[in-house]
Each structure stands twice: as structure tokens, then as C-alpha cells.
Amino acid sequence: MSTITTRDGTEIFYKDWGSGQPIVFHHGWPLSADDWDTQMLFFLSKGYRVIAHDRRGHGRSTQAADGHEMDTYAADVDQLVTRLGLKDAIHVGHSTGGGEATRYVGRYGKKNNVAKLVLIGAVPPLLLKTPANPQGTPIEIFDGIREQLAANRADYYWTFPIPFYGFNRPGTPLIEGVRQNWWRQAMMGATNAHYECVKAFSETDFTEDLKAIDVPVLVMHGSDDQIVPIADSALLSSKLVKRGTLKVYEGFPHGMCTTHAEIINADLLAFIRS
């Protein structure tokens, strides 16, 4: 099993397949690198080197007691990238992983010669409703996530994939294997890490990170994303980056990398090759 040990002693698990220009994938809450398997196989077949890690407290990485916030997440990625000697990499982040990738590229991108950034159903610039962000999501929603997580994590994670993949929409059949794979990944991680990560993905303001990024950025978002509302995220973040392109997918859910992988993969490939 491939791991690196960070400066605070946390072991970060990662997959590293192939050769060529590297693509680094950042997974969402509360999942693992396995959520990118479809994309990793696709880009491996196209001649790219594909890397995906389990965030601390998630998947096969150390169930650490602390460090469950965006600064540490980004620093962990920087240590992984440095250890692997990655240059000219494309970073692709989904949901919470989009926040992690944004902070990483904003802070470490120039040092590590990041080539491009892709944000898919991503949380930036800020999800939480505040006086400066009145259109955001009320804190009570995130408090509810924490309450249900603490009360019965297994049951909560069994129901969460339904809106995640849009299985609650008329005419969209439940794919049981996809649901079970989501649950499997989620239950591998640590309860404390998942609990604290709710604050990280909902209350972190990525505005300055986005403004600092000067590489090409593709912002991809489903119009029917029930987890990360498009009006609070993609429509704003695409305007904050210097070289942003927004692509909206009509009717697609939050988990569109799985439900519509052939479309997402083709568009990712076109952007990476451009």
C-alpha cells in the first residue's frame, strides 16, 4: 500500500498509476480516492499519470485526531506532490475536494508549476450564509448534518447518496451498486474527521484563493446539484478566477462524475488537451 508520512506523522494513502503528464484527483466528503476510479482508468488509458489520495481521516489514511481543515488538507497535498516530484500537473477536485484543490493551487500552485485546475460540483467560494454572503446556506443545515452524523452515521450515509446522485428524481432509477460503493467508502473513514470536515467545507471562504489562481480553470457543475447549490458556488467561483470557463450540465446531479462519466470524462479530456 502506497503512503507518505506528513510532517505531523499522518500517513496519507495514495494511488499512482501510469506515466505522462500527471493528473491529481481530490475526492469529496466523506469519500476516498476510490470515488475517482472511473476517471483514473479513463485517463490512464489516454496516456496520463493519474494520482488520487485519501484525505487524512478518510479512506485508508490515518484517522488523525486533528488537522481536519483546509489549510492542513492543502499542506498534505503539497507534501504528496513534492514527494512524488509532480510538475505541470492538472488538479481535479470534486465537492469538498474542489475546496482542497482550490486552496492548494492558490497557495502552492506556482511553486509546483500547476498547469490547470478543474472544479466539479465544488464548494468554493463559500457555502455558508453570512452577512457578506446572504444567498448562502444557513448554518442550521450544516448543524443538521453534524447531528445526524453523530447520532447514526451508518444510517445517514445510507440515505445521503439518494440526493447525491439524483436518485430521488422522477425517472432516475436507483443504482444499488453505486449507493453501496458510496456507503462503503464513507464508512471507511473516521467519524471525527467527517464531523470536523463539515465545518471545513461549509465555512471556509475560498475567495482569495480563487483570485490568486492564474492558471486556466474549468468549473463544471450540474444544474440539479442538490448537495452544492450552483448559485452559491460555480456561478460565483467561475467569475473570481482570472482564466475561468464555466460549463453547466442541465439536470445533472452532484455525483455526475459517476452517473454521467462518459460526458464528464470527454469534457475533462478536451480541457486538459486544450
C-alpha positions in Angstrom: 0.0 0.0 0.0 1.5 3.4 -1.1 1.6 6.1 1.6 3.6 9.2 2.5 4.1 10.4 6.1 3.4 14.0 6.7 5.3 16.3 9.0 2.9 15.7 11.8 3.1 11.9 11.4 -0.1 11.3 9.5 0.0 8.6 6.8 -1.7 9.6 3.6 -2.7 6.7 1.3 -2.4 7.3 -2.5 -2.8 5.6 -5.8 -0.2 6.4 -8.5 -0.7 4.8 -11.9 0.9 5.3 -15.3 3.2 7.9 -16.7 3.0 11.1 -18.7 1.5 14.4 -17.6 0.2 13.9 -14.0 -3.5 14.4 -13.1 -4.2 14.7 -9.4 -7.7 14.0 -8.2 -9.2 15.4 -4.9 -12.2 13.5 -3.6 -15.3 14.8 -1.9 -16.7 14.4 1.6 -16.8 11.7 3.2 -15.4 9.5 0.4 -12.0 8.3 -0.7 -9.7 8.1 -3.7 -11.9 5.2 -4.9 -14.6 7.7 -6.0 -12.3 8.6 -8.9 -11.8 5.1 -10.2 -13.8 5.7 -13.4 -11.8 8.8 -14.2 -8.5 7.3 -13.3 -9.0 4.3 -15.6 -10.1 6.6 -18.4 -7.1 8.9 -18.2 -4.7 6.1 -17.6 -5.8 4.7 -21.0 -5.2 8.1 -22.6 -1.5 8.1 -21.5 -1.7 10.2 -18.4 -0.2 9.6 -14.9 -3.1 9.5 -12.5 -2.8 10.1 -8.8 -5.5 10.2 -6.1 -5.1 10.2 -2.3 -7.3 9.6 0.7 -7.6 12.8 2.7 -6.5 12.5 6.3 -9.2 10.8 8.3 -10.8 9.4 5.1 -10.4 6.0 3.5 -7.1 4.3 4.2 -5.3 7.3 5.5 -4.6 7.8 9.2 -7.6 8.5 11.4 -5.8 11.5 12.8 -7.0 13.4 15.9 -6.6 16.8 14.3 -5.8 18.7 11.1 -9.3 18.4 9.6 -9.4 21.8 8.0 -8.4 23.2 4.6 -5.0 24.6 5.4 -3.8 21.2 6.6 -5.6 19.4 3.7 -3.7 21.6 1.2 -0.4 21.2 3.1 -0.9 17.4 2.9 -1.3 17.6 -0.8 1.7 19.8 -1.1 3.8 17.2 0.7 2.4 14.4 -1.5 3.1 16.4 -4.7 6.6 17.2 -3.5 7.4 13.6 -2.5 6.2 12.3 -5.9 8.1 15.1 -7.8 5.0 16.2 -9.7 5.4 19.1 -12.1 3.0 20.5 -14.7 0.1 18.7 -13.0 -3.6 19.2 -13.6 -5.6 19.2 -10.4 -9.2 18.0 -10.4 -11.4 18.5 -7.3 -15.0 17.4 -6.7 -17.2 18.9 -4.0 -15.0 19.3 -0.8 -12.1 18.1 -2.9 -12.7 21.2 -5.0 -12.1 23.3 -2.0 -9.0 21.4 -1.1 -7.7 21.8 -4.7 -8.5 25.5 -4.8 -6.6 26.2 -1.6 -3.7 24.0 -2.7 -3.4 25.7 -6.2 -3.9 29.1 -4.7 -1.1 28.6 -2.1 1.3 26.1 -3.7 0.5 26.1 -7.4 3.3 28.4 -8.6 5.9 26.6 -6.5 4.9 23.2 -8.0 4.2 24.5 -11.6 0.5 23.5 -11.6 -0.8 23.6 -15.2 -4.6 23.7 -14.8 -7.4 23.3 -12.3 -10.8 21.7 -12.7 -13.6 22.2 -10.1 -16.6 19.8 -10.3 -19.6 20.4 -8.2 -17.2 22.2 -5.9 -17.8 24.1 -2.7 -15.9 27.4 -3.4 -16.2 30.3 -2.9 -18.3 29.9 0.3 -21.3 27.8 1.1 -22.3 29.3 4.5 -24.8 32.1 4.7 -23.2 35.1 6.3 -23.9 38.9 6.3 -21.4 39.2 3.4 -22.8 36.0 1.7 -26.6 36.4 2.2 -27.5 33.9 -0.5 -25.6 31.0 1.2 -26.9 28.0 3.1 -28.0 28.6 6.7 -25.8 27.2 9.5 -28.8 25.1 10.7 -28.4 22.9 7.6 -24.8 22.0 8.4 -25.7 21.6 12.1 -28.3 19.1 11.0 -25.6 17.1 9.1 -23.4 17.0 12.1 -26.3 16.0 14.4 -27.4 13.1 12.1 -23.7 12.0 11.6 -23.1 11.8 15.3 -26.4 10.1 16.0 -26.3 7.3 13.4 -23.6 7.6 10.9 -24.3 4.3 9.1 -28.0 5.1 8.6 -27.2 8.7 7.5 -24.7 7.6 5.0 -27.2 5.0 3.6 -29.7 7.8 2.7 -27.3 10.5 1.7 -26.4 9.0 -1.7 -30.0 9.3 -2.9 -30.0 13.1 -3.5 -26.2 13.0 -4.1 -26.8 11.0 -7.4 -30.3 12.4 -8.0 -31.9 9.0 -7.4 -34.9 10.9 -5.9 -35.7 12.5 -9.2 -38.6 11.1 -11.3 -37.4 8.7 -13.9 -34.0 8.2 -12.3 -33.6 4.6 -11.2 -31.6 3.8 -8.0 -28.3 2.1 -8.9 -27.8 -0.1 -5.9 -24.1 -0.8 -6.5 -23.4 2.9 -6.7 -25.2 3.5 -3.5 -23.4 0.7 -1.7 -20.0 1.8 -3.0 -20.6 5.3 -1.7 -21.6 3.9 1.7 -18.5 1.6 1.7 -16.2 4.5 1.1 -17.8 6.7 3.7 -17.8 4.1 6.4 -14.0 3.5 6.0 -13.3 7.0 7.3 -13.2 8.3 10.8 -16.3 9.9 12.4 -14.3 12.7 14.0 -12.7 13.6 10.6 -16.0 13.6 8.9 -17.7 15.6 11.6 -15.0 18.3 11.6 -14.8 18.4 7.8 -18.4 19.7 7.7 -17.1 22.9 9.1 -14.2 22.9 6.7 -16.3 22.5 3.5 -19.1 24.8 4.7 -17.4 27.7 6.5 -14.1 28.1 4.6 -14.0 31.2 2.4 -12.0 30.5 -0.8 -12.5 33.9 -2.4 -8.8 35.0 -2.0 -7.6 31.6 -3.1 -9.6 31.8 -6.3 -8.4 35.3 -7.0 -4.8 34.2 -6.6 -5.1 31.4 -9.2 -3.8 32.4 -12.7 -3.8 29.1 -14.5 -6.8 28.0 -16.7 -9.7 26.8 -14.6 -12.7 24.8 -15.8 -15.7 25.0 -13.5 -18.2 22.1 -14.1 -21.5 21.9 -12.3 -24.8 20.2 -12.6 -27.9 22.4 -12.7 -29.7 19.9 -10.5 -27.0 19.6 -7.9 -28.9 19.1 -4.6 -25.8 19.0 -2.4 -23.8 22.1 -3.5 -26.2 24.6 -5.0 -24.9 26.0 -8.2 -25.9 29.6 -7.4 -23.7 29.6 -4.3 -20.7 28.0 -6.0 -19.9 27.6 -9.6 -21.7 30.7 -10.8 -19.6 32.8 -8.4 -16.3 31.0 -8.4 -16.0 31.0 -12.2 -16.0 34.8 -12.1 -13.4 35.1 -9.4 -10.6 33.2 -11.2 -8.6 35.1 -13.8 -8.9 32.5 -16.5 -12.2 30.6 -15.8 -14.5 28.7 -18.0 -18.0 27.7 -16.7 -19.7 24.6 -18.0 -23.2 23.9 -16.7 -24.8 20.4 -17.2 -28.6 20.7 -17.4 -30.3 18.3 -15.0 -27.1 16.6 -13.8 -26.7 15.7 -10.1 -23.9 16.3 -7.7 -22.4 12.8 -8.4 -22.3 13.4 -12.2 -18.8 12.0 -12.4 -20.4 8.6 -11.8 -23.8 9.0 -13.3 -22.6 10.7 -16.5 -19.0 9.6 -16.6 -18.8 9.4 -20.4 -19.8 13.0 -20.8 -17.7 14.4 -17.9 -14.6 12.4 -19.0 -14.8 13.6 -22.5 -15.1 17.2 -21.5 -12.2 16.9 -19.0 -10.0 15.4 -21.7 -10.9 18.2 -24.1 -9.9 20.8 -21.5 -6.7 19.1 -20.5 -5.6 18.8 -24.1 -6.5 22.4 -25.0 
